Amino acid sequence: ERQLATLLGSLRDRHLVALMDALLGGGSTAGWAFRRAFAAQYNHHAYRSGLLEHSLQVAHLVAAASEFIPGVDRDLVVCGALLHDIGKLDAYSGDACGVSLNDSGRLIGEIPSGYYTVRRAIEQIPDFPPRLGQALLHIILSHHGCFEHGSPVLPSTREALVVHAMDKLSGDLGSFDRLERETAEDET
């Protein structure tokens, strides 16, 4: 919770601040659900608050990368990292023990759901810059990195490529964590 508050407090763009407050603010329904949701059914961060943990990990990684990669908009890339999986709130259902794809997840998918959620929130913010909205929505649409993994478009901006790379890294390392937990003590 403190890490999320620190990242949100570091944003400077007033439009992104308003958007993040609407979507992830402590008083929002989505914000509460985001803090408790699983990140996946099985492969990585598949536990209560796993979505928050995974999204924070990706956000910290992209924030660090933005310091060293010229031309990366820090506010945009951090917001993209925090929101890249927000569609999972609509696509998964479950309880404290686990989640599974629901009808929305099977029929619409997490990426289109995330796009719709963020797009709808952007439309509620007066004078939200269209180019900024397009850049953020592109991150969400492209974060799986290729068509074969469900992205309807390929990462075509610096920020989208950085979020995709760090999302993959976090997911892959989360899979290692799961495998280590499942491995018997006498095995490696």
Buried (B, 14 or more C-beta within 10 A) or exposed (E): EEEBEEBBEEBEBEBBBBBBBBBBBEEBEBBEBBBEBBBBBEEBBBBBBBBBBBBBBBBBBBBEBBEEBEEBBBBBBBBBBBBBBBBBBBBBEBEEEEBEBBEBBEEBBBBBBBBBBBEEBBEEBEEBEEEBBEBBBBBBBBBBBEEEEEBEEBBEBBBBBBBBBBBBEBBEEBBEEBEEEEEEEEEE
